[in-house]
Amino acid sequence: MKNFDDLKKKLLERPDIRSEYESLAEEFSIAETLIRARSEANMTQEQVAEKMQTSQSYVAKLESGRVSPSMKALQRYAAATGAKLKISLEHKAGA
């Protein structure tokens, strides 16, 4: 199985996927960060859910962007994956 970065690189070679990805980049940012943390921790969604004391379907919703996570949910996700939560705001280029 390919790791996350390899899969992302391969998919973004397709112009249709790249265009859609770029238009939704901000929405994908949190989802990508969550998936990367879980992947680096070598965990399944079910394992993360167990540590968060929630359901696998909620973890899937967080990772897909179907729900907007609260700060508490992000903290619990980070703790479950052994990561440290860090929030940052960055100025857009040319702004």
PLY file of the C-alpha trace (Angstrom):
ply
format ascii 1.0
element vertex 95
property float x
property float y
property float z
element edge 94
property int vertex1
property int vertex2
end_header
0.00 0.00 0.00
1.30 3.43 -0.94
1.78 6.01 1.74
-0.35 9.13 1.81
2.16 11.44 0.09
2.68 9.04 -2.82
-1.04 8.62 -3.35
-1.65 12.37 -3.19
1.15 13.06 -5.68
-0.20 10.48 -8.12
-3.77 11.77 -7.91
-2.70 15.40 -8.34
-1.06 14.51 -11.66
-4.58 14.43 -13.11
-5.59 17.98 -14.19
-9.24 17.49 -13.20
-8.33 16.36 -9.69
-5.65 19.07 -9.29
-8.10 21.81 -10.28
-10.77 20.61 -7.85
-8.20 20.08 -5.08
-6.86 23.61 -5.45
-10.37 25.11 -5.32
-11.04 23.23 -2.08
-7.55 23.50 -0.58
-8.60 25.25 2.61
-11.32 22.70 3.31
-8.92 19.83 2.66
-6.22 21.26 4.91
-7.70 20.04 8.19
-8.75 16.70 6.72
-5.29 16.14 5.27
-3.65 17.02 8.58
-5.87 14.58 10.47
-5.28 11.75 8.01
-1.54 12.39 8.03
-1.42 12.26 11.85
-3.32 8.98 11.88
-1.15 7.53 9.13
2.07 8.53 10.89
0.74 6.93 14.08
0.04 3.72 12.10
-3.54 3.68 13.35
-6.91 2.82 11.87
-9.93 5.06 12.22
-11.34 2.52 14.64
-8.25 2.72 16.86
-8.38 6.52 16.87
-12.09 6.41 17.70
-11.46 4.05 20.60
-8.83 6.35 22.08
-11.10 9.37 21.53
-14.02 7.48 23.08
-16.17 8.07 20.03
-17.31 6.14 16.97
-15.34 5.23 13.88
-18.01 6.96 11.79
-17.34 10.26 13.62
-13.59 9.93 12.91
-14.45 9.27 9.24
-16.60 12.42 9.19
-13.77 14.47 10.70
-11.32 13.14 8.13
-13.67 13.75 5.22
-14.55 17.30 6.22
-18.25 16.45 6.60
-18.24 17.96 10.08
-16.47 21.02 11.39
-14.43 19.86 14.35
-14.49 21.72 17.63
-11.25 22.64 19.35
-11.95 19.90 21.89
-12.39 17.30 19.11
-9.09 18.36 17.52
-7.35 18.11 20.90
-8.78 14.62 21.48
-7.77 13.53 17.96
-4.24 14.84 18.48
-3.93 13.08 21.83
-5.27 9.84 20.35
-2.66 9.88 17.58
0.21 11.02 19.80
0.39 14.36 18.01
0.52 17.92 19.28
-2.24 20.30 18.18
-0.90 23.53 16.69
-3.17 26.16 15.12
-1.77 28.81 12.80
-3.10 31.52 10.53
-1.12 32.35 7.45
-1.44 35.34 5.14
-2.32 34.53 1.57
0.25 35.38 -1.06
-0.23 38.94 -2.26
-2.53 39.86 0.63
0 1
1 2
2 3
3 4
4 5
5 6
6 7
7 8
8 9
9 10
10 11
11 12
12 13
13 14
14 15
15 16
16 17
17 18
18 19
19 20
20 21
21 22
22 23
23 24
24 25
25 26
26 27
27 28
28 29
29 30
30 31
31 32
32 33
33 34
34 35
35 36
36 37
37 38
38 39
39 40
40 41
41 42
42 43
43 44
44 45
45 46
46 47
47 48
48 49
49 50
50 51
51 52
52 53
53 54
54 55
55 56
56 57
57 58
58 59
59 60
60 61
61 62
62 63
63 64
64 65
65 66
66 67
67 68
68 69
69 70
70 71
71 72
72 73
73 74
74 75
75 76
76 77
77 78
78 79
79 80
80 81
81 82
82 83
83 84
84 85
85 86
86 87
87 88
88 89
89 90
90 91
91 92
92 93
93 94
